[in-house]
Amino acid sequence: MSDKGKSINFVCPMGELCEEESNGVITRCHWYLPFTTMLPGANKPAEVWKCAHVWTPLLLVEQLQMARQMQMPKK
C-alpha cells in the first residue's frame, strides 16, 4: 500500500492532546518536551517540541551512532 499523495494524520496512542489552550491557560502533557536541534537546511539551532514517545527512539539511535564513532579505530 502506497502513502504517496495521501494526507496522514498522526494521533496520540493514549488518546490525548500534547498541548491545548483554553481561556488563556495552556494545558501541556508532562511528556511533551522541547529539544534544541539542527533542522535540515537550517544553519542555526531550533527548539522542537515532541512527545517523549517520539524522542526516545530518535535519541537511542543517536546514542548508538555516537558509541560506534567512539569505538572505531583511528588511523
C-alpha positions in Angstrom: 0.0 0.0 0.0 1.4 3.4 -1.0 1.1 6.6 1.0 2.2 8.9 -1.8 -0.1 11.8 -2.3 -2.2 11.0 0.7 -2.6 13.1 3.8 -1.5 11.3 7.0 -2.9 12.3 10.4 -0.9 11.1 13.4 -2.8 10.6 16.7 -1.7 10.0 20.2 -1.9 6.3 21.2 -3.2 7.4 24.6 -6.0 9.5 23.0 -4.8 12.8 24.4 -3.6 16.2 23.1 0.0 17.2 23.9 -0.9 20.8 24.3 -4.0 22.9 24.1 -5.0 26.5 25.1 -8.3 27.3 26.6 -9.3 30.7 28.2 -5.7 31.9 28.1 -4.4 28.8 30.0 -2.1 26.3 28.3 -2.5 22.7 29.3 0.5 20.7 28.4 1.3 17.0 28.8 4.4 16.2 31.0 5.8 14.1 28.2 5.7 16.9 25.7 9.3 18.0 25.7 11.5 20.5 23.8 14.9 19.7 22.4 17.3 22.0 20.7 18.4 20.5 17.4 19.7 21.5 14.0 17.0 21.3 11.4 17.9 20.1 7.8 18.7 23.1 5.7 19.0 25.5 8.7 22.2 27.0 9.9 21.0 27.7 13.4 19.6 25.6 16.2 15.9 25.4 16.6 13.7 24.3 19.5 11.5 21.4 18.5 8.6 20.2 20.7 7.6 16.5 20.5 6.2 13.8 22.8 8.8 11.7 24.8 7.5 8.7 23.0 8.7 10.2 19.7 12.1 11.4 21.1 13.1 8.1 22.8 13.8 6.1 19.6 15.5 9.1 17.9 17.8 9.7 20.9 18.6 6.0 21.2 19.7 5.9 17.5 21.8 9.0 18.0 23.4 7.5 21.1 24.2 4.3 19.2 25.8 6.3 16.3 28.0 8.2 18.9 29.0 5.0 20.5 30.0 3.5 17.2 32.1 6.6 16.4 34.0 6.2 19.7 34.7 2.6 19.1 36.1 3.0 15.5 39.9 2.7 15.3 41.7 5.9 14.4 44.1 5.8 11.5 
